[in-house]
Amino acid sequence: MKNAEVKVQELLPDWTPNTTNLFSFTFGATSYSFNSQWVEEHPKVKLARAKWKGQQSKAQLTTMESKANPTIGVSAGKSGDEDLVGVTFSMPLNIRNNYTDNVKAAYSEAIAAEANFQSVYRKQSFEAKANYESLNVSRKYYEQWQKLTQGRLASSANLLNKRWQAGDINTSDYLLALNQRAEGLHAGIRLENQFKLAEISFILSMGQLSKFEI
């Protein structure tokens, strides 16, 4: 639900979700945080930025190379007893080719590279936010399961064995209780699995593996 909500917000910035009929969640994460600066340092984002800056430099260089630069020459000599100094000025005329098309193409590539950078950064930001929300939800339910079952699963197995061996419950009820206990364990495994996968997805989307411990 959180993933879908964030994706809609990415496409429709002015959209506000109607959560009046939905469950409310209170997040209490202490070991995880969302830092937009980390998104800027993500390898994908940094690569897109580098390509953009490279195209900018290329466009500037193309502009410089297309300019008609004047040249000035100085000559000295003698004419009889008189010293002569000559100055020549030359201005190239780009009559046949003023390189306008090359300059326009270079700047078009720079603009396209900038747009690509903005797209990559925006996509990575929303992906990281969605994964952060999912991580907190998964963590909450996993911790709730841990609190509910803390110390109960081991003690329940011992109690069941004692009651069965003492003849307080028949074998059919004993096996049914063991099956229910196994289902509880499987539920915990699934919750832990979801939590760990959400944790990995969030860390990958932030591109900051060194900031966390798994």
N, C-alpha and C positions, 0 to 999 in steps of 0.2 A: 504494500500500500504506500509506504514511504517512498520507495523507488519511483512508483508511478506518479506520485504527487510532485516530486521534484522534477521529473521529466516534463510534466505539463507546465510547470512554472518556467522551465527553460524555453518552451515554445511560446508560452503566453505570459509574459512578465507581469501583466496587470491582473492576472487571474488570482482569485482568493479562494482557497478550498473551503467548502462548507463542512465543518467538522462537528456540527451540533448533535448529529445522530451517531457519531463514532465514539469509540472508546478513547479516553484520554490517557496519555502515558506521561509519567513523570520520570525524566531521565536523571540519573545521578552518577554519570560516569566521572571518574576521577583520574584514571590512568590514560585517557585518550582525549585528544582535543583536535579541533579543526583550525588550521592555520593557513590563511590564504597565501602567505609568503612561501609555504612549502609547495603549494601548487605551482607557483612561479618558478620554483627550482626543479620541478619535475623534468626528467630527461626529455620527454616528448615536447614539453613547452619550451625548454631551453633550445632544443634543436630548431623548432619553428621560429623562435626569436632570432637565432643566429642566421638562418636563411633570409629572414626579412632584412636584417642589418646588412648582410652581404649584398643583397639586391639593391639596397639604398646606396651603398658605396659604388657598386657597379654603375648605377644611373648617374651619380655625380661624376665619375670618371669619364663616362661617355659624353656628358655635357662639356667637360673640360676639353676633351680631345676634339670635339666638333667645332670649337670656337676658332675663328680666324685670327690668329695672333700676329700682330704687326712686328716687323723687324727693323732695327735701326743700325746703320753702319757708319763708322767714322774712318776717314782716310786723311793722311797727311802727306804733304810733299812740298816742293819748291818750284817756283816759276821765276827763273832768274835769281834775283836777290831776295825775292819775297817768299815768305813761308805761307803755304796754303793749307787749310783744313777743310775737308769736305764731309758733309753729313748726308746720308741717304736714308730714306724712309720707304718701307715697302709694306703694303697692306694686301694680303691675299683676298681674292674675291671668290666666294663659294657660289659661283653662278650655276654650275651644273649640278652640284650636290651640296646642300647645306646641312646634311646629316639630321634633318628634323625627324625623319622616320625612325632613325636609330635611337634618338633621344626619347621619343615618345614610347617606343617599344621597351626601352630600359626602365622608364618610370612606370609603365603599365605592369611590368614584371614585379617591380618593387611594391606597387599597390596590391597586387595579387598576393604577394608574400606576406604583406601586413594583414590582409584579410584572413589568410590561412592561419597566421599566428593567433589572431583574435578568436577564430573558430576553435582552434586546438585548446587554447587557454579556457575558453568558456565551457567547452565540452568536458575538460578535465576537472574544472571546478564543480560542475553539477554532478559529475560522477562521484567525486570525492565526498560531496555533501550527502548524496543519496546513500553511499556506503557507510558514512558516519551515522546516519539515522538508523540504518539497518543493524549496524553493530551494536548500538545502544539498546535496541529492542531485543535482539538476540541475547545480549548479555543479561538484560533484566530477567528474562524468563529462565535462563539457565541458573542464575543466582537464586531465583525463587525456588526452583526445583531443589537446589542444593540445601536451602534452609528447611524445606519441608521434609526432606528425606535424611537430613543429617543424623547419623547414628541409628536411624530406624531400620535401614535395610539389613545391616549386620545383625542387630538384635532380633529382628523379626525372623530371620533364618534360624537362629539358635532357639528361639521360643517355639517355632513350628516343629522343629526336630524333637524338642523335649516333650511337647504335648502329644505328638504322634507316637513317640516311643512309650509314653506313659499310658496311651490308649484313650486320651481325652478326645481325640478326633480320629475319624476313620481315614483310610488311605485315600479315598476319593476326595474328601475335603482337603486333605493334606496336599495332594497333587494340584488341586484347584488353587489353593493359597500360594503354592510355589509358582504356579503359572502367572498369577496376578503380580507376584513379586518380580518375576522375570520381565513382565510388561513394563513395570515401573523402572526397572534398570534400562530397558531398551529406550524408554522415553527420555531418560537422562542422557543416554549416549547420543540420541538424535539431537537433543538440545545443545549438547556440548559440541557436536559436529557442526551444527549451524552457526554457533557462536564463533568457533575457530575459523570457519570458512569466511564469515563476515569480517573477522579480524584481519585475515590475510588480504581480502579484497580491499578493505579500507587502507591498509598500509601500502599496498601496491598502487592504489589510485592516488595516494599522497606522494608516492615516490620517495619516501623517507624511511627506509627500512631500519636505518641505524638509530632512529629516534625511539624505537619500541623494542620490547623484549617479548618473544612469543614462548 
